[in-house]
Amino acid sequence: MTDAATPIPHGLPVPDTEDLFRCLTHAKWWNDTANRVSSAAFSWPVFSVDIVSISGSEEATLKPFKPGTGLVIFNCGRSREKGCDPRHELDEKQPENKAHAHAYMPVQSGQRKRAVQHLIDICTVRRKPNLTT
């Protein structure tokens, strides 16, 4: 059973073979000491990603964001290993972005923490962010 605050996936599942871009729009989403994405980039029950094959390029995904935004990439199928559920869904703020998807995280806190750590582990940095706090 879910409560009113629990997001419910409604779009089509993103195929396991797809890769996903996650923009790093806040300085705290980057762990400079470890030179990797931080858990803050994945700390919500649902977060936005772009499907790489639809986006077409890193530049297309980064275009709506301010200069210095970082970018990581991870595989959709691998993200599902710990319960992440990427769905191809419209972004109401950017309806022209046909590559947009939402990644739904496990509801239970312990499962979400494991899923977040797994995403950190499988991410590859494409653009290191250059943002101020």
DAWOJO-V37793 format. One record per backbone hydrogen bond with DSSP energy under -0.5 kcal/mol. CO is the residue of the C=O (numbers start at 1). NH is the residue of the N-H. Records with the same first field share a line. If there is no record, write none. Layout:
BEGIN
CO=NH + NH
END
This chain:
BEGIN
3=6
5=7
7=9
12=88
15=18
16=77
18=76
19=52
20=74
21=50
22=72
23=25
24=70
26=29
27=30
29=38
30=32
31=35 + 36
36=31
38=41
39=42
40=43
45=105
47=103
49=101
50=21 + 52
51=54 + 55
52=56
57=61
58=62
59=63
62=65
66=69
68=130
70=24
71=126 + 127
72=22
73=124
74=20
75=79
76=80
78=81
79=82 + 84
80=83
85=104
86=14
87=89 + 102
88=12
90=92
91=94
94=97
96=98
97=100
99=51
100=89
101=49
102=87 + 104
103=47
104=85
108=112
109=113
110=114
111=115
112=116
113=117
114=118
115=119
116=120
117=121
118=122
119=123
124=73
127=71
END
